[in-house]
Amino acid sequence: MILATSGSLVAAGGRWHLGIGDPDALAWCIVGGYVVTAGFAARAFLTARRGQQSLVGVDRREWRNQRVLARLWLAIATVLLALGLNKQLDLQTWMLQTLRRKAYEGGWYDDRRTYQTDFIGAVLVLGSAVTCLLAYSLRHVLGRVLLTVAGMSTLVLFVVVRAASFHYVDRVLALGGRVRINVILELGGIVLVVVSTLIWQGTERALLEAAHARAQRRREAREAAPLLPEPAPFMP
């Protein structure tokens, strides 16, 4: 017998099984939001790639910036697709059930709160390190994708906190009746990424046009510069 739970399909014995975890219309809307947002990120990736190719021999600094942006948008599209897949397969439930079984077998289930706290601490440390590394890698373009990074951070943090399975956190996220806080946070992060991606697309065209205009002015200045007189022959 298979029973549907909030995010996974489990057998009557409580084990996770591969399948559609939440056939609810709202859940499918969120999954669709992840897929659509990944499409926007993929489009931004193509825009950055075209910008990078168009700047070869034109503006080396902006060419490097476009290369960084292309890699970032590709990573964002990949993460969004993974989050959408996880939304319905609920892979963190599989992970939690595996850890819970190991805890029972190892005899440390009663101390799970300590391990959950350690997990959150490790996530914070790792998240801080990743944030610093990301900020350094994006130091020349961070201002252009700050909203997108904020939206992605909201989504990833939401999934990680849910995976920690603190009961009081689950109760808070379940507040709000039909449209629960967890739905608001998840949809809010998705909308923020979509809006920021559209804003980036608009401003990026202007930046590329400005880079080409600067290169054109430099070429015209070189062509208009008077030729230097030939040096006088050396006379002993």
Secondary structure, 3 states (H helix, E strand, C coil): CEEECCCCEEECCCCEECCCCCCCHHHHHHHHHHHHHHHHHHHHHHHHHHHHHHCCCCCHHHHHHHHHHHHHHHHHHHHHHHHHHHHHHCHHHHHHHHHHHHHHHHCCHHHHHHHHHHHHHHHHHHHHHHHHHHHHHCCCCHHHHHHHHHHHHHHHHHHHHHHHCCHHHHHHHCCCCCCCHHHHHHHHHHHHHHHHHHHHHHHHHHHHHHHHHHHHHHHHHHHHCCCCCCCCCCCC
